Amino acid sequence: MSKWSNWIKWAVIALIAIVFPRVFSLYYTNLFLAFAIFSLYAVTVNLLLGYMGVLSFGHAMFFGTGAYATAIALSRIPGFPLLPSILIGGVAGGLLAVILSPLLVRVSGTAFAMLTLAFGQLIFVLALKFREVTGGEDGVGGYTVPPLHIPGIISINMTNQINFYYFAMAVVVVCLLILWFYTKTPFGSLIVGVRDNALRMDYLGFNLPQTKAINLIVSGAFAGIAGSLNALLLKLVSTVGILDIGTSFTPIMMAYIGGVGSFVGPIVGSAVIHFLETMAIRFTERIGLINGAIFILVVLFAPQGLVGLFNTAKEKWFQKKEKA
Amino acid sequence: MNILETKGLYHDFSGLEVLFDINLEVREGERLALIGPNGAGKTTLFNVITGNYHPSKGRVFFKGKDISRHKPHQLARIGLGRSFQITSTFAKLTTFQNIRQAILSKRGIHFQMLRLLDRMEDITKETDAVLKRINLDGQRDIPAGMLSYGKHRSLEISMALATDPDVIMLDEPTAGMSRDETHTAVELIRRLTEGRTVVIIEHDMDVVFSLADRITVLHYGEILATGPPAEIRENQAVKDAYLGEMEF
């Protein structure tokens, strides 16, 4: 029964994603895609926040590095193919995590948050100053999305927005499935163990720095892929919205609003924020005010986020039914 | 043969000497109790042996190997397990998940990312078997933090034992337990540590004298006496320092 309802739920979500660009305008289609990309990004933040129990205040460095890697590769190398251009974003994000991990795995709590904040700002400033490569404040632009070309099998034109929508959506879904699987593996359970009681994990014989480093690298690499997709969607990468502190903060807010305790929480949070922004922009430009208010309300009244709230409500509802 | 021993072990906390010249010997297969008044350095000695602190002088040998500079996870992997004075479990995870972490460690599964943990039947089976053995199968899906105090402590001891260590070090396993809980815990420890080497810190003398094969008395960071329970009971120095006029 519950298995069936699960399948139906997923079928409905898949159907919405497939039909969306046929029903709504291009503007909303791209907005929907942005929601999907930020969902992936927020999930990678939650791999650290919800699963490992450390708050990354500079996650935009992974997202941004991925975006810049893709944009630079596409604008500098003529004929750079599509799939490698996404892969290079993931590799760049992962590589940055590899470089930073020796420092980051040795701290936790506030120190971790501050250290990631510092590195995030460092990368931000580097991107601004290193004009020859990153274009400074102008950023990197003027590239087109290359076609999806697999010799002898398929060649799809990705300058067509709808084609690109389906392709990017597929990448996001595949990444989310991989990450979901990842959290359910034995290694995923070790990450949760580190969050709950690091000392116990140590005394059970698990190498803490190694475990934390691997999770950090996975998180960084997939954040890089999200950034890469964002670069392809926007076709212009500059520090604003890619590397700045706001870009680090948005996924944290999404994760908290949806709920850090579950895998789908950040996705729900991303949906809420994108929906609210779309609605709010019609009336006011002060979107931050509305997002901030929602954030405060959730933290005050639903610390487990909307998913946690929903689960509690469901439990109570079924308890009542049983009693009746 | 001594499976675990310390030679001329000293430890100080930035100038404050806590352990002086400790020569502890633990024989393979015995249950050694470590007793002494509060502040004698029992837990510090545990922390130095299990790699939480490094000794300021002297060495620790485990199975004949110098482990003075080993880290806790390295020691756990070569067969030295421990429990804590303050219960240390994964409070938000279920009893089942707690034990399962230990089983993963025992099997050396550290970086498995290609299989779903819930589908690994052999691990589920082994975990359930452990839960049955420690009488916690009824609380299988309850978060560890929600267990009663006695059961919570039993869970921690069982977790340390589930990694199948050769030497298990228990830091006041019955602290804070009621009389009934203590009795159950002692029986559990006796049953689970069959054939294993146990080092146990304990204040409850009934527990000490019923469990231990040998007793080492620690007093102000020094070893006062070591010997079988009957001998320690009659030792004048121990009486003066610790046991006093207690009746046994």
HADDOCK unambig.tbl for C-alpha pairs under 7 A between the chains (distance, minus, plus):
assign (segid A and resid 182 and name CA) (segid B and resid 113 and name CA) 6.09 0.50 0.50
assign (segid A and resid 184 and name CA) (segid B and resid 116 and name CA) 5.53 0.50 0.50
assign (segid A and resid 184 and name CA) (segid B and resid 117 and name CA) 6.11 0.50 0.50
assign (segid A and resid 185 and name CA) (segid B and resid 112 and name CA) 6.73 0.50 0.50
assign (segid A and resid 185 and name CA) (segid B and resid 113 and name CA) 5.28 0.50 0.50
assign (segid A and resid 185 and name CA) (segid B and resid 114 and name CA) 6.80 0.50 0.50
assign (segid A and resid 185 and name CA) (segid B and resid 115 and name CA) 5.60 0.50 0.50
assign (segid A and resid 185 and name CA) (segid B and resid 116 and name CA) 4.54 0.50 0.50
assign (segid A and resid 185 and name CA) (segid B and resid 117 and name CA) 4.83 0.50 0.50
assign (segid A and resid 186 and name CA) (segid B and resid 112 and name CA) 5.77 0.50 0.50
assign (segid A and resid 186 and name CA) (segid B and resid 113 and name CA) 6.56 0.50 0.50
assign (segid A and resid 186 and name CA) (segid B and resid 116 and name CA) 6.99 0.50 0.50
assign (segid A and resid 186 and name CA) (segid B and resid 117 and name CA) 5.06 0.50 0.50
assign (segid A and resid 187 and name CA) (segid B and resid 110 and name CA) 6.38 0.50 0.50
assign (segid A and resid 187 and name CA) (segid B and resid 111 and name CA) 5.39 0.50 0.50
assign (segid A and resid 187 and name CA) (segid B and resid 112 and name CA) 5.56 0.50 0.50
assign (segid A and resid 187 and name CA) (segid B and resid 113 and name CA) 5.76 0.50 0.50
assign (segid A and resid 193 and name CA) (segid B and resid 90 and name CA) 6.69 0.50 0.50
assign (segid A and resid 196 and name CA) (segid B and resid 90 and name CA) 5.40 0.50 0.50
assign (segid A and resid 196 and name CA) (segid B and resid 91 and name CA) 6.97 0.50 0.50
assign (segid A and resid 196 and name CA) (segid B and resid 92 and name CA) 6.97 0.50 0.50
assign (segid A and resid 197 and name CA) (segid B and resid 89 and name CA) 6.89 0.50 0.50
assign (segid A and resid 197 and name CA) (segid B and resid 90 and name CA) 5.77 0.50 0.50
assign (segid A and resid 200 and name CA) (segid B and resid 88 and name CA) 6.44 0.50 0.50
assign (segid A and resid 200 and name CA) (segid B and resid 89 and name CA) 6.71 0.50 0.50
assign (segid A and resid 202 and name CA) (segid B and resid 72 and name CA) 5.87 0.50 0.50
assign (segid A and resid 202 and name CA) (segid B and resid 73 and name CA) 4.87 0.50 0.50
assign (segid A and resid 203 and name CA) (segid B and resid 72 and name CA) 5.36 0.50 0.50
assign (segid A and resid 203 and name CA) (segid B and resid 73 and name CA) 5.37 0.50 0.50
assign (segid A and resid 203 and name CA) (segid B and resid 76 and name CA) 5.90 0.50 0.50
assign (segid A and resid 203 and name CA) (segid B and resid 81 and name CA) 6.85 0.50 0.50
assign (segid A and resid 204 and name CA) (segid B and resid 73 and name CA) 6.48 0.50 0.50
assign (segid A and resid 204 and name CA) (segid B and resid 76 and name CA) 5.90 0.50 0.50
assign (segid A and resid 204 and name CA) (segid B and resid 102 and name CA) 6.27 0.50 0.50
assign (segid A and resid 204 and name CA) (segid B and resid 105 and name CA) 6.36 0.50 0.50
assign (segid A and resid 204 and name CA) (segid B and resid 160 and name CA) 6.95 0.50 0.50
assign (segid A and resid 205 and name CA) (segid B and resid 72 and name CA) 7.00 0.50 0.50
assign (segid A and resid 205 and name CA) (segid B and resid 73 and name CA) 3.83 0.50 0.50
assign (segid A and resid 205 and name CA) (segid B and resid 74 and name CA) 6.30 0.50 0.50
assign (segid A and resid 205 and name CA) (segid B and resid 76 and name CA) 4.63 0.50 0.50
assign (segid A and resid 205 and name CA) (segid B and resid 77 and name CA) 5.28 0.50 0.50
assign (segid A and resid 205 and name CA) (segid B and resid 105 and name CA) 6.19 0.50 0.50
assign (segid A and resid 206 and name CA) (segid B and resid 73 and name CA) 5.50 0.50 0.50
assign (segid A and resid 206 and name CA) (segid B and resid 105 and name CA) 6.92 0.50 0.50
assign (segid A and resid 206 and name CA) (segid B and resid 110 and name CA) 6.98 0.50 0.50
assign (segid A and resid 207 and name CA) (segid B and resid 73 and name CA) 5.96 0.50 0.50
